[in-house]
Amino acid sequence: MPAAFGLAIAAVLLCLSAAPPLGAQSVDLDAATIQQLSAAMDAGTLTSERLVTLSLARLAAYDDQGPRLNSVLTLNRSALAQARALDAERRTTGKRSLLHGIPVILKDNYDTRDLPTTGGSILLEGSVPPDDAFLVKKLRDAGAVILAKANLSEFASGSAFSSLGGQTRNPHDPLRTPSGSSGGTGASIAAAFATLGMGTDTGGSIRGPSTVNGIVGLKPTLGLLSRDGIIPLALSFDTGGPMARHVSDVAVALDVLAGVDDADTVTWRSRGRTDSAYVRHLRANALAGARIGVARDFMGHDAEVDWVTDAALARMRAAGATIVEVRLPRWLIDAKGDFYSAVRYPEFASQIATYLATLSPGYPRSLAELSARADSIVAPRPDGAGPNAMRWSLFKRELGSGTLSDPRYTAVRDHALPLVRAHLDGLFATQRLDAIVYPTGSRRPDLISAPPEPPGGGAASGSNLANLSGYPELVVPAGFTTDQLPVGVSFLGPAFSEGTLLGLGFAFEQRTRARRLPRFTPPLPGEKLIVR
């Protein structure tokens, strides 16, 4: 962010400072919920302009400077003007929704009509899509301010590195990964660059960044949210989802985002199965009487992560939940990675071409063209953009993975995935479970300098169960290791059980209050907000 822009933000902050009115309470910027922010704007103690200004100030201090998180690819230079316009609209005609004036950061695989959408790739640099993704339009219609586009694992696969944006860092420890592929969104929300973030998830890409950055994230049921206008990775698994610092913020976002989109026929599954108001499930006593299964198959890899998880289970039990030990069959643990790869690789090779066909002339039109252009970029540019050897090597594996008519693909799609769903459905039914809980990440986040995990190394994680089944999973901060790294727990539920999961997660969050602002991105002056 240019220095002059940062000085302008500081000047606006000085002008917007005001003494708190009598009887009001103050809350830290990072701790304020969307509901509190909206109420403060209604009361006139806060404006969207000030909220966006505070967000931009934090971004200026910590993304390109300080710990240099490198979480944002593109800043919306019109964000402050949009915030002022929304403030004026609130004063004259009222707010559109609880998201009116709230700053949002989008992972840079969501189409935006006024900002580039690149998938983090130098191969799509400067590409401005013809229109907004369905979910982006919903956010704008609700009055949200699109603040920025976040860095990501290139084309939503691999480590938290992209050829266009480089390496994103974890705000709790900049030497460690923020996880992929929604690592830029996760890091930026943890560091309070915006109130709400949007990620995408194909094999854990919302949930990994949520747990290692210490925030809340929801991978929703396949079909609850439209994927129209999102760069695909594998549509059998792909979904967008909200990422925030509070469970209540995820619920508020879901109230805006959920709905049928005729441009994405998978959303037809959600007809009659969405909730009229997800926020109504936010009850502090929701754990009382709940039956929670614990999957210890994903423990035993890091003693401190296990300790935090066991402490979380103890809190749930103290809140009135019954904890039930469950074991997943060995065949599922051993085969789930192969099931995932058998679908993920050939689908990307086929489906990325459909997306590329929507772009302006001059951009690649197929995975083969992407790979051929990548082979010609072997050195970094002066601005640092350059080769992403790990992701570009994967292009060739994807190209050689076969077609969507090959038996390996069709057997998994038509038989293995229904088998996974049937097993999980049986487990939920026979044990009368409201959710299955496990540590979202079985180990602390890796050092960025660590060698990549070998193929099949994800067996210790439960994340792709939700993708193989299409079922929802909510991540909630649970605690910290002794080296101050966050640990999250996952609540996995049956199809379209988001309301139940949000209630359980909210009750757990209220009892633990484990989230913390990362120590490498501390508060800046002027961040106390006045609420009533």
C-alpha positions as CSV (number, residue, x, y, z in Angstrom):
1,M,0.0,0.0,0.0
2,P,1.5,3.4,-1.0
3,A,2.8,5.6,1.9
4,A,0.7,8.5,0.8
5,F,-2.5,6.4,1.0
6,G,-1.5,5.3,4.6
7,L,-1.0,9.0,5.6
8,A,-4.4,9.8,4.2
9,I,-6.0,7.0,6.3
10,A,-4.2,8.4,9.5
11,A,-5.6,11.8,8.8
12,V,-9.2,10.5,8.4
13,L,-8.8,8.5,11.7
14,L,-7.9,11.7,13.5
15,C,-10.9,13.5,12.1
16,L,-13.2,10.6,13.1
17,S,-12.1,10.3,16.7
18,A,-14.8,11.4,19.1
19,A,-15.4,11.2,22.9
20,P,-17.7,8.4,23.9
21,P,-21.3,9.4,24.8
22,L,-22.4,8.8,28.4
23,G,-23.6,5.3,29.1
24,A,-21.8,3.8,26.1
25,Q,-19.3,0.9,26.3
26,S,-16.2,0.4,24.3
27,V,-15.1,-2.7,22.4
28,D,-11.9,-3.6,20.6
29,L,-12.1,-3.5,16.8
30,D,-11.1,-7.2,16.5
31,A,-13.6,-8.3,19.2
32,A,-16.7,-6.5,17.8
33,T,-19.3,-8.7,16.1
34,I,-21.2,-7.7,13.0
35,Q,-24.3,-7.3,15.1
36,Q,-22.5,-4.9,17.4
37,L,-21.0,-2.9,14.5
38,S,-24.4,-2.6,12.9
39,A,-26.0,-1.5,16.1
40,A,-23.3,1.1,16.6
41,M,-23.8,2.4,13.1
42,D,-27.6,2.6,13.8
43,A,-26.8,4.6,16.9
44,G,-24.5,7.0,15.1
45,T,-21.4,6.1,17.2
46,L,-19.7,4.4,14.2
47,T,-19.8,4.9,10.5
48,S,-18.8,2.5,7.7
49,E,-16.3,5.1,6.6
50,R,-14.5,4.9,10.0
51,L,-14.7,1.0,10.0
52,V,-13.2,0.8,6.5
53,T,-10.6,3.3,7.4
54,L,-9.6,1.3,10.5
55,S,-9.4,-1.8,8.4
56,L,-7.2,-0.1,5.8
57,A,-4.9,1.2,8.5
58,R,-4.3,-2.3,9.8
59,L,-3.7,-3.6,6.3
60,A,-1.2,-0.8,5.7
61,A,0.6,-1.6,9.0
62,Y,0.8,-5.3,8.8
63,D,0.4,-6.7,5.3
64,D,3.3,-4.9,3.5
65,Q,5.1,-3.8,6.6
66,G,5.7,-5.2,10.1
67,P,5.2,-9.0,9.9
68,R,4.6,-8.6,6.1
69,L,1.7,-11.1,6.0
70,N,1.3,-10.7,2.2
71,S,-2.4,-11.7,2.5
72,V,-3.9,-9.3,0.0
73,L,-3.5,-9.2,-3.7
74,T,-5.7,-6.3,-4.8
75,L,-7.1,-3.4,-2.8
76,N,-10.4,-1.9,-3.8
77,R,-9.4,1.8,-4.2
78,S,-13.2,2.7,-4.2
79,A,-13.8,1.2,-0.8
80,L,-13.9,4.4,1.2
81,A,-16.1,6.1,-1.3
82,Q,-18.5,3.1,-1.3
83,A,-18.5,3.3,2.5
84,R,-19.4,7.0,2.5
85,A,-22.3,6.3,0.1
86,L,-23.6,3.5,2.3
87,D,-23.4,5.8,5.3
88,A,-25.5,8.3,3.5
89,E,-28.0,5.6,2.4
90,R,-28.3,4.4,6.0
91,R,-29.2,7.9,7.2
92,T,-31.8,8.5,4.5
93,T,-33.5,5.1,3.8
94,G,-32.0,2.8,6.5
95,K,-29.8,-0.3,6.3
96,R,-30.2,-3.0,3.8
97,S,-29.1,-5.8,6.2
98,L,-26.8,-6.4,9.1
99,L,-23.9,-6.4,6.5
100,H,-24.7,-2.8,5.5
101,G,-21.3,-1.0,5.6
102,I,-19.3,-4.0,6.7
103,P,-15.9,-4.6,5.1
104,V,-15.4,-7.9,3.4
105,I,-12.3,-9.6,1.9
106,L,-12.8,-12.0,-0.9
107,K,-10.5,-14.9,-1.9
108,D,-9.2,-14.0,-5.4
109,N,-11.1,-16.8,-7.1
110,Y,-14.4,-15.0,-6.7
111,D,-15.4,-13.1,-9.8
112,T,-15.6,-9.3,-9.3
113,R,-16.8,-7.0,-12.1
114,D,-14.6,-4.1,-11.0
115,L,-11.5,-5.9,-9.7
116,P,-9.2,-8.5,-11.3
117,T,-9.9,-12.2,-10.5
118,T,-6.7,-14.2,-11.0
119,G,-6.8,-17.3,-8.9
120,G,-3.4,-16.0,-7.7
121,S,-1.9,-16.8,-11.0
122,I,0.4,-14.7,-13.2
123,L,-1.2,-16.6,-16.1
124,L,-4.5,-14.7,-15.4
125,E,-3.0,-11.4,-14.3
126,G,-5.3,-8.5,-14.9
127,S,-8.3,-10.6,-15.9
128,V,-11.5,-8.7,-15.0
129,P,-14.6,-11.0,-15.3
130,P,-17.7,-9.8,-17.1
131,D,-19.8,-9.8,-13.9
132,D,-19.9,-10.6,-10.2
133,A,-20.0,-14.1,-8.8
134,F,-23.5,-14.9,-7.4
135,L,-22.3,-14.7,-3.8
136,V,-20.5,-11.4,-4.5
137,K,-23.6,-9.9,-5.9
138,K,-25.5,-11.0,-2.8
139,L,-22.9,-9.4,-0.6
140,R,-23.1,-6.1,-2.5
141,D,-26.9,-6.2,-2.5
142,A,-26.8,-6.6,1.3
143,G,-24.7,-3.4,1.5
144,A,-21.3,-5.0,2.2
145,V,-18.1,-3.2,1.2
146,I,-15.7,-5.3,-0.9
147,L,-12.4,-4.2,0.6
148,A,-9.9,-6.4,-1.2
149,K,-9.1,-9.6,-2.9
150,A,-7.0,-12.0,-0.9
151,N,-3.9,-14.0,-1.9
152,L,-4.4,-17.8,-2.1
153,S,-2.8,-21.1,-3.1
154,E,-2.7,-20.7,-6.9
155,F,-5.8,-22.0,-8.5
156,A,-6.9,-23.0,-4.9
157,S,-4.5,-26.0,-4.7
158,G,-1.2,-26.5,-2.9
159,S,0.7,-24.4,-0.3
160,A,-0.2,-20.9,0.6
161,F,1.9,-19.5,-2.3
162,S,0.9,-18.0,-5.7
163,S,2.9,-17.0,-8.7
164,L,1.2,-13.6,-8.6
165,G,1.2,-12.9,-4.9
166,G,4.0,-15.0,-3.4
167,Q,4.0,-16.5,0.1
168,T,1.3,-15.6,2.7
169,R,2.4,-15.7,6.3
170,N,0.6,-16.7,9.5
171,P,-0.1,-13.7,11.8
172,H,0.4,-15.8,14.9
173,D,3.9,-16.7,13.7
174,P,5.1,-15.3,10.3
175,L,7.6,-18.1,9.9
176,R,4.7,-20.6,9.7
177,T,2.1,-21.2,7.0
178,P,-1.4,-19.8,7.2
179,S,-2.5,-23.0,5.4
180,G,-4.1,-23.2,2.0
181,S,-5.9,-22.6,-0.1
182,S,-7.8,-19.7,1.6
183,G,-4.7,-18.7,3.5
184,G,-4.8,-15.1,2.5
185,T,-8.4,-14.8,3.7
186,G,-7.6,-16.6,6.9
187,A,-4.6,-14.5,7.7
188,S,-6.4,-11.2,6.9
189,I,-9.4,-11.9,9.0
190,A,-7.3,-13.1,12.0
191,A,-5.3,-9.8,11.7
192,A,-8.6,-7.8,11.6
193,F,-8.1,-6.4,8.1
194,A,-11.8,-6.9,7.6
195,T,-14.8,-8.1,9.6
196,L,-15.8,-10.9,7.2
197,G,-14.0,-13.0,4.7
198,M,-15.0,-15.4,1.9
199,G,-13.0,-18.5,1.2
200,T,-13.6,-21.6,-0.9
201,D,-13.2,-25.3,0.1
202,T,-12.6,-28.4,-2.0
203,G,-10.5,-30.5,0.4
204,G,-10.2,-28.4,3.5
205,S,-9.3,-25.0,2.1
206,I,-11.6,-23.0,4.5
207,R,-11.1,-25.2,7.5
208,G,-7.2,-25.5,7.4
209,P,-6.7,-21.7,7.3
210,S,-9.4,-21.2,9.9
211,T,-7.8,-23.4,12.5
212,V,-4.2,-22.3,12.0
213,N,-5.1,-18.6,12.0
214,G,-7.4,-19.0,15.0
215,I,-10.7,-17.9,13.5
216,V,-14.2,-19.4,12.7
217,G,-14.9,-20.9,9.3
218,L,-17.8,-22.8,7.7
219,K,-17.6,-25.3,4.9
220,P,-21.3,-25.5,4.1
221,T,-23.3,-28.4,2.7
222,L,-22.7,-28.8,-1.0
223,G,-25.7,-27.0,-2.6
224,L,-26.3,-24.5,0.1
225,L,-24.3,-21.7,-1.6
226,S,-23.9,-21.0,-5.3
227,R,-20.5,-21.6,-7.0
228,D,-21.4,-19.5,-10.1
229,G,-18.6,-17.1,-10.8
230,I,-16.0,-19.0,-8.7
231,I,-13.0,-20.4,-10.4
232,P,-13.5,-24.2,-10.2
233,L,-11.2,-26.8,-8.8
234,A,-13.5,-29.8,-8.7
235,L,-17.3,-29.1,-8.7
236,S,-18.1,-32.4,-7.0
237,F,-16.5,-30.9,-3.9
238,D,-16.2,-27.1,-4.4
239,T,-18.1,-24.7,-2.2
240,G,-17.7,-21.1,-1.0
241,G,-18.0,-20.2,2.6
242,P,-17.7,-17.5,5.2
243,M,-14.7,-17.0,7.5
244,A,-14.9,-14.6,10.5
245,R,-13.7,-14.1,14.1
246,H,-17.0,-15.0,15.6
247,V,-19.6,-17.7,15.1
248,S,-22.3,-15.1,15.1
249,D,-20.7,-13.4,12.1
250,V,-20.7,-16.6,10.1
251,A,-24.4,-17.0,10.9
252,V,-25.2,-13.4,9.8
253,A,-23.3,-14.0,6.6
254,L,-25.1,-17.3,5.9
255,D,-28.5,-15.5,6.3
256,V,-27.4,-13.3,3.3
257,L,-25.6,-15.9,1.2
258,A,-27.8,-19.1,1.3
259,G,-30.3,-19.6,-1.6
260,V,-31.0,-21.2,-4.9
261,D,-29.2,-20.0,-8.0
262,D,-30.5,-21.4,-11.3
263,A,-27.0,-20.9,-12.8
264,D,-25.7,-23.5,-10.3
265,T,-28.1,-26.5,-10.4
266,V,-26.4,-28.1,-7.3
267,T,-28.2,-25.4,-5.3
268,W,-31.6,-27.0,-6.3
269,R,-30.8,-29.5,-3.5
270,S,-31.3,-26.8,-0.9
271,R,-34.9,-26.0,-1.8
272,G,-36.9,-26.3,1.4
273,R,-33.8,-27.2,3.4
274,T,-32.4,-23.8,4.1
275,D,-33.1,-22.0,7.4
276,S,-35.1,-18.8,7.5
277,A,-32.6,-17.3,10.0
278,Y,-29.4,-19.0,11.0
279,V,-28.9,-16.4,13.7
280,R,-31.8,-17.8,15.7
281,H,-29.7,-20.9,16.5
282,L,-27.2,-18.8,18.4
283,R,-28.0,-20.0,21.9
284,A,-25.5,-20.1,24.7
285,N,-27.1,-23.3,26.1
286,A,-27.2,-25.2,22.8
287,L,-24.7,-27.9,24.0
288,A,-27.1,-28.9,26.8
289,G,-28.6,-32.3,25.8
290,A,-26.5,-32.5,22.6
291,R,-24.8,-35.8,21.7
292,I,-21.3,-35.2,20.4
293,G,-19.2,-37.9,18.8
294,V,-15.5,-37.6,19.1
295,A,-13.3,-39.1,16.3
296,R,-10.0,-39.9,17.9
297,D,-8.8,-41.3,14.6
298,F,-7.4,-37.8,13.9
299,M,-5.6,-37.4,17.2
300,G,-2.3,-38.8,18.4
301,H,-0.1,-36.7,16.1
302,D,0.7,-33.7,18.3
303,A,0.4,-34.0,22.1
304,E,-0.4,-30.3,22.5
305,V,-3.2,-30.3,19.9
306,D,-4.6,-33.4,21.6
307,W,-4.6,-31.6,25.0
308,V,-6.5,-28.7,23.6
309,T,-9.0,-31.0,22.0
310,D,-9.5,-33.0,25.2
311,A,-10.0,-29.7,27.1
312,A,-12.6,-28.7,24.5
313,L,-14.4,-31.9,25.0
314,A,-14.4,-31.4,28.8
315,R,-15.9,-27.9,28.2
316,M,-18.7,-29.5,26.1
317,R,-19.4,-32.1,28.7
318,A,-19.5,-29.4,31.4
319,A,-22.1,-27.6,29.2
320,G,-24.4,-30.6,29.3
321,A,-23.3,-32.5,26.2
322,T,-23.0,-36.2,26.1
323,I,-19.6,-37.2,24.5
324,V,-19.7,-40.5,22.5
325,E,-16.5,-42.2,21.3
326,V,-16.8,-43.1,17.6
327,R,-14.4,-44.9,15.4
328,L,-14.3,-44.6,11.6
329,P,-13.6,-47.8,9.6
330,R,-10.0,-48.4,8.5
331,W,-11.0,-48.5,4.8
332,L,-12.4,-45.0,5.0
333,I,-9.3,-43.6,6.7
334,D,-7.0,-45.3,4.3
335,A,-8.9,-44.7,1.1
336,K,-10.3,-41.2,1.5
337,G,-7.2,-39.5,0.1
338,D,-7.4,-41.7,-3.0
339,F,-11.1,-41.1,-3.4
340,Y,-10.5,-37.4,-3.3
341,S,-7.6,-37.4,-5.9
342,A,-9.6,-39.6,-8.3
343,V,-12.2,-36.9,-8.6
344,R,-10.3,-33.7,-8.0
345,Y,-7.6,-34.1,-10.7
346,P,-9.7,-35.0,-13.7
347,E,-12.5,-32.5,-12.8
348,F,-10.1,-29.6,-12.7
349,A,-8.6,-30.5,-16.1
350,S,-12.1,-30.5,-17.6
351,Q,-13.9,-27.8,-15.6
352,I,-11.2,-25.0,-15.7
353,A,-11.7,-24.8,-19.5
354,T,-15.4,-23.8,-19.0
355,Y,-14.3,-21.0,-16.7
356,L,-11.5,-19.8,-19.0
357,A,-14.0,-19.6,-21.9
358,T,-15.7,-16.7,-20.1
359,L,-12.5,-14.5,-20.0
360,S,-11.4,-11.8,-22.4
361,P,-9.4,-12.7,-25.5
362,G,-5.7,-13.4,-24.9
363,Y,-6.0,-15.6,-21.8
364,P,-5.5,-19.3,-21.9
365,R,-8.5,-21.4,-22.9
366,S,-7.5,-24.8,-21.4
367,L,-5.3,-26.4,-18.8
368,A,-2.9,-27.5,-21.6
369,E,-2.5,-23.8,-22.5
370,L,-2.0,-22.8,-18.9
371,S,0.7,-25.4,-18.6
372,A,2.4,-24.4,-21.8
373,R,2.5,-20.7,-20.8
374,A,3.8,-21.6,-17.3
375,D,6.7,-23.5,-18.9
376,S,7.9,-20.2,-20.5
377,I,8.1,-18.4,-17.1
378,V,11.3,-19.6,-15.4
379,A,12.5,-16.5,-13.5
380,P,10.9,-14.0,-11.2
381,R,10.1,-10.4,-12.3
382,P,11.4,-7.3,-10.5
383,D,8.1,-7.2,-8.5
384,G,8.7,-10.7,-7.2
385,A,5.9,-12.4,-9.2
386,G,7.2,-15.5,-10.9
387,P,7.4,-19.3,-11.1
388,N,5.3,-21.5,-8.8
389,A,7.0,-24.8,-9.6
390,M,5.0,-27.0,-7.2
391,R,1.6,-25.8,-8.5
392,W,2.7,-25.7,-12.2
393,S,4.2,-29.2,-11.9
394,L,0.7,-30.4,-10.7
395,F,-0.7,-29.1,-14.0
396,K,0.9,-32.0,-15.7
397,R,-0.4,-34.5,-13.2
398,E,-3.9,-33.1,-13.7
399,L,-3.5,-33.3,-17.5
400,G,-2.6,-36.9,-17.2
401,S,-5.4,-37.9,-14.8
402,G,-7.8,-39.1,-17.4
403,T,-11.3,-37.9,-18.5
404,L,-14.6,-37.8,-16.7
405,S,-15.6,-41.0,-18.5
406,D,-12.7,-43.1,-17.2
407,P,-13.6,-46.0,-14.8
408,R,-11.4,-44.8,-12.0
409,Y,-13.3,-41.5,-11.9
410,T,-16.8,-42.8,-12.5
411,A,-16.4,-45.7,-9.9
412,V,-15.4,-43.2,-7.2
413,R,-18.1,-40.7,-8.2
414,D,-20.9,-43.2,-8.5
415,H,-20.0,-45.7,-5.8
416,A,-17.4,-44.6,-3.4
417,L,-18.8,-41.2,-2.6
418,P,-22.3,-42.6,-1.9
419,L,-20.6,-45.2,0.3
420,V,-19.0,-42.5,2.4
421,R,-22.3,-40.6,2.8
422,A,-24.1,-43.8,3.7
423,H,-21.5,-44.7,6.4
424,L,-21.6,-41.2,7.9
425,D,-25.4,-41.2,7.8
426,G,-25.5,-44.5,9.6
427,L,-23.1,-43.2,12.2
428,F,-25.2,-40.1,12.9
429,A,-28.4,-42.2,13.1
430,T,-27.3,-45.2,15.1
431,Q,-25.4,-43.1,17.7
432,R,-28.1,-40.3,17.6
433,L,-25.3,-37.7,17.1
434,D,-25.8,-34.0,16.6
435,A,-22.2,-33.6,15.4
436,I,-18.8,-35.4,15.2
437,V,-15.9,-33.4,16.7
438,Y,-12.2,-33.7,16.0
439,P,-9.2,-31.4,15.9
440,T,-9.4,-29.6,12.5
441,G,-5.6,-29.9,12.1
442,S,-4.0,-32.8,13.9
443,R,-0.7,-30.9,14.1
444,R,0.5,-27.4,14.5
445,P,1.0,-25.4,11.3
446,D,4.2,-26.2,9.4
447,L,7.1,-23.8,9.1
448,I,7.1,-22.3,5.7
449,S,10.6,-23.6,5.2
450,A,9.5,-27.2,5.9
451,P,9.5,-29.6,3.0
452,P,6.1,-30.3,1.5
453,E,4.0,-33.2,2.9
454,P,4.3,-36.3,0.8
455,P,1.2,-37.6,-1.1
456,G,-1.2,-39.4,1.3
457,G,0.1,-37.4,4.2
458,G,-3.4,-36.0,4.8
459,A,-4.6,-39.3,6.3
460,A,-4.1,-37.7,9.7
461,S,-6.7,-35.0,8.9
462,G,-10.5,-35.5,8.9
463,S,-11.1,-32.5,6.6
464,N,-11.9,-34.2,3.4
465,L,-14.7,-36.3,5.0
466,A,-16.9,-33.2,4.6
467,N,-15.9,-32.9,1.0
468,L,-16.4,-36.5,0.0
469,S,-19.8,-36.5,1.7
470,G,-20.8,-33.0,0.8
471,Y,-21.7,-32.4,4.5
472,P,-21.1,-29.2,6.5
473,E,-18.2,-28.6,8.9
474,L,-17.8,-25.7,11.3
475,V,-14.4,-24.7,12.8
476,V,-14.3,-22.9,16.1
477,P,-11.1,-21.7,18.0
478,A,-10.5,-24.0,20.9
479,G,-7.2,-22.9,22.5
480,F,-3.4,-22.5,22.0
481,T,-0.3,-24.5,22.2
482,T,2.6,-23.4,24.5
483,D,4.2,-21.7,21.5
484,Q,1.1,-19.5,21.1
485,L,-0.3,-21.3,18.0
486,P,-4.1,-21.6,17.7
487,V,-5.9,-24.9,17.6
488,G,-9.4,-25.3,16.3
489,V,-12.0,-28.0,16.6
490,S,-14.3,-29.2,13.9
491,F,-18.1,-29.9,14.2
492,L,-19.1,-32.2,11.3
493,G,-22.8,-32.6,10.8
494,P,-25.3,-34.3,8.4
495,A,-26.5,-32.5,5.2
496,F,-28.1,-29.1,5.8
497,S,-27.5,-29.1,9.5
498,E,-25.8,-25.7,9.5
499,G,-28.2,-24.3,12.1
500,T,-27.4,-27.1,14.6
501,L,-23.7,-26.7,14.0
502,L,-23.8,-22.9,14.5
503,G,-25.7,-23.4,17.7
504,L,-23.2,-25.9,19.1
505,G,-20.3,-23.8,17.9
506,F,-21.7,-20.6,19.4
507,A,-22.3,-22.3,22.8
508,F,-18.8,-23.7,22.8
509,E,-17.3,-20.3,21.8
510,Q,-19.1,-18.6,24.6
511,R,-17.8,-21.0,27.2
512,T,-14.2,-20.9,25.9
513,R,-13.6,-17.5,24.4
514,A,-10.3,-18.9,23.0
515,R,-9.8,-16.6,20.1
516,R,-7.1,-14.0,20.4
517,L,-5.8,-11.2,18.2
518,P,-2.4,-12.4,16.9
519,R,0.6,-11.1,18.8
520,F,2.3,-10.0,15.6
521,T,-0.7,-7.8,14.6
522,P,-1.5,-5.9,17.9
523,P,-4.1,-3.1,18.2
524,L,-3.4,0.3,16.6
525,P,-4.3,3.6,18.1
526,G,-8.0,4.6,17.6
527,E,-9.4,1.1,17.5
528,K,-11.7,1.3,20.5
529,L,-15.3,1.3,19.2
530,I,-18.3,2.7,21.0
531,V,-21.3,0.4,21.3
532,R,-24.3,0.4,23.5
